[in-house]
């Protein structure tokens, strides 16, 4: 590969990355449904893995129907613990709370 091609490829990748950074939303849109989610599915977690925690599956709402998203093992984040994705009642509706890391209080 010539130096000109390498420079062109690097410029395209850099520009692509810059565009992706500008396109990323500053915050996620709140997901609310008038339809209650189905009960969570039972999942086979497999064997525990050192340095990972289980992020349980959840129901994803696309505006018309729910779709199951399977759980997976995710890398631990220091002393924080994983709060699973969940749906909480909001009056007659349901609000999706995305999974997130929470720092444990000092004991």
N, C-alpha and C positions, 0 to 999 in steps of 0.2 A: 504494500500500500504506500502510495507516495505521500510526501509531507503535506501536499495541498489537500489530498483526500482526508488525511487525519485532521487537519485544521478545520476543514468543512464539517466533518462529522462532529468534532468537539463543539463547533459553533452551533450546529443544529441541536445537539443535546443540551447545551447550555440554554439556548433560547426556549427549548421545550420545557426545561425545568423552571425557568422564570415564568413562562405562561402558566404552568401548573400552580406555581405559588400564588400568582395573582388570581387564579380561578377558584382557589380553595375558599369555602365560605368561612366567615369569622365565627359563625355559630350554626348549630344544626337546627333545622326546623322542628318544631314540636309536632309529635305524631299523636293525633287524637282520633278515636273511632267511636261510632255510635253502636258498634257491634262488639259484644263481649268476646274476648279471645277464647279459643278452646282450651281445655285443661292441658298442662304441660305433658309431653310424652316422656315415657321412661326411656332412658338411654343407657347403653353399655359404655361405660367410661373406659374400659380396658384397665390396664395396670397403671397405678400412680407413677409419675416420673419425677425424679429429684429436680428441684428448681422450677417446677411448673405447678400451676393450679388448674383445676377444672372449671371452665366457663360453660355452664349448662346451656342447652339449647333453648330457644324461645320462638314465639310466634311473631312473624314479621307482617305488618299490615301494608298493602300496596294501594289502598284507597278503595278496593273492591272486595278483596278476600284476604284471608290469612294464609301464610306460607311458613312451614316449619324450617327453621335454621338450626342445623345440628350443632351440638356442643363440641368443644375442642379443648385441648390442653394449651394453655398460654403461659408465657414466661413470667415468673414471679417478678414483682417490683419492690425490691428491698423489704421494708417492714410493713408495706401497705397490704391490705387484703382486698380481694375481688368481690364486688357487689354485683350479682348477676343481673342481666337484662330482665325487666319485669313490666307487667301491666298493672296500673293501679286505678281503682275506680275514681271517677271525677264527676260526681252527680250521676246523671244518667248515661255518661260516656266513660270511655277508658283512655288513659294516657300512658304512652310508652315511656319508660325510664330506661335509657341505655345503660348497659353494664359499664362500671367504672371502678377505679382504684380508690380506696379510702385509707388514710393513715390511721393506724391504731392509736388510741390515746395512751399516754404513758401510765403505767400501773405501778 
